[in-house]
Structures are given as structure tokens and as C-alpha cells.
Amino acid sequence: MAVEEQFSLTIPDTAAAKMLTVGDLHSFLVTELKRLQRPDFNEEHIFERLREIICAQLGVKPAAVVPSARFVADLGAD
């Protein structure tokens, strides 16, 4: 997964299954990177990089990638 590669971490399948929105994924990343003591990423940087990845992977416009956007219903992920 591009997100895992970008942030050099693993998202467990059980956690991924619970992530319905961009905000869910962003919150997971922020929490996990803090837990791993990775100060090289701040919340804004994480969201902007996440937006770039989602746009590239799903072919959506940046304006569509907001915290409340649902991956399947709003962004067309399958």
C-alpha cells in the first residue's frame, strides 16, 4: 500500500477495515507516527501527503479529499 510505503509503517488489516473515511486514516497515521516517535511528520504534512496519495491512487481531485470523505461512497475506492 502506498500509504504504508510513504510513512514507513504497517497498517494492520483489522485497523484498515475500520477506516471508512480519510479522517479515520489520517487519525490512525498521526497516532501511529507519534507512538513511533517520528517527529519528521506533523499533522498537516501527513494530511497533505495522504491527499496526494489518494488522488494518485483513486484519480480524484484534491478538493474531494477531505476528512469526512468516505473511501467507497465518496471517492470510489473498491
C-alpha positions as CSV (number, residue, x, y, z in Angstrom):
1,M,0.0,0.0,0.0
2,A,1.4,3.4,-1.0
3,V,0.5,4.9,2.4
4,E,2.5,2.3,4.3
5,E,5.4,2.9,2.0
6,Q,5.3,6.6,2.3
7,F,5.2,6.6,6.1
8,S,7.3,3.5,6.6
9,L,4.8,1.7,8.7
10,T,2.4,-1.2,8.6
11,I,-1.4,-0.8,8.9
12,P,-2.9,-4.0,10.3
13,D,-5.8,-5.4,8.3
14,T,-8.1,-5.2,11.4
15,A,-7.3,-1.4,11.7
16,A,-7.7,-0.8,7.9
17,A,-11.1,-2.5,7.9
18,K,-12.3,0.1,10.4
19,M,-11.1,3.1,8.4
20,L,-14.1,4.3,6.4
21,T,-13.1,7.9,5.9
22,V,-10.0,9.9,5.1
23,G,-10.2,11.3,8.6
24,D,-10.1,7.8,10.0
25,L,-6.9,7.0,8.1
26,H,-5.4,10.4,9.0
27,S,-6.1,9.9,12.7
28,F,-4.5,6.5,12.6
29,L,-1.4,7.8,10.9
30,V,-1.0,10.7,13.3
31,T,-1.4,8.4,16.3
32,E,0.9,5.7,15.0
33,L,3.6,8.1,13.9
34,K,3.5,9.8,17.4
35,R,3.7,6.4,19.0
36,L,6.8,5.6,16.9
37,Q,8.3,8.9,17.9
38,R,8.5,10.1,14.3
39,P,8.8,13.9,14.7
40,D,9.6,14.3,11.0
41,F,5.8,14.4,10.3
42,N,3.3,16.9,11.6
43,E,-0.4,16.5,11.2
44,E,-0.7,19.0,8.3
45,H,2.2,17.3,6.4
46,I,0.6,13.9,7.0
47,F,-2.7,15.1,5.6
48,E,-1.2,16.8,2.5
49,R,0.9,13.7,1.7
50,L,-2.2,11.5,2.3
51,R,-4.2,13.7,-0.1
52,E,-1.5,13.3,-2.8
53,I,-1.5,9.5,-2.4
54,I,-5.3,9.3,-2.5
55,C,-5.5,11.5,-5.6
56,A,-2.9,9.4,-7.4
57,Q,-4.4,6.1,-6.4
58,L,-8.1,6.9,-7.0
59,G,-7.9,9.6,-9.6
60,V,-9.9,12.1,-7.6
61,K,-9.4,15.8,-7.4
62,P,-7.7,17.2,-4.3
63,A,-10.8,19.1,-3.3
64,A,-12.6,15.8,-2.9
65,V,-10.1,14.5,-0.3
66,V,-11.4,15.9,3.0
67,P,-11.5,14.3,6.4
68,S,-15.2,13.4,6.1
69,A,-14.8,11.8,2.6
70,R,-15.7,8.1,2.7
71,F,-13.4,6.0,0.7
72,V,-16.0,3.8,-1.1
73,A,-19.1,6.1,-1.2
74,D,-17.4,9.4,-1.9
75,L,-14.1,8.6,-3.5
76,G,-15.0,5.4,-5.4
77,A,-12.5,3.0,-3.8
78,D,-13.4,-0.6,-4.1
